[in-house]
Amino acid sequence: MVSTSLLSLKKREGQSQQHRSPKKHMKSPTAELLITFYRLLDLLLTCYLNCLHTQLVSGLGD
């Protein structure tokens, strides 16, 4: 349940970012670094949640 809601949120975020991107041609390097850092953090969190979810499911299966 949680993973599907996260996926739908990410799809919405991606769409909104695509609409905004043409307006912002100039980005400061710090902003780029923050965005990259945020994406890496988000990826790590997603992987962690997925691992936690699979552990819970396998634990319930036993």
Secondary structure, DSSP 8 states (H G I E B T S, - for coil): -HHHHHHHHHHHHHHHHHHHTTT-----HHHHHHHHHHHHHHHHHHHHHHHHHHHHHHHHH-
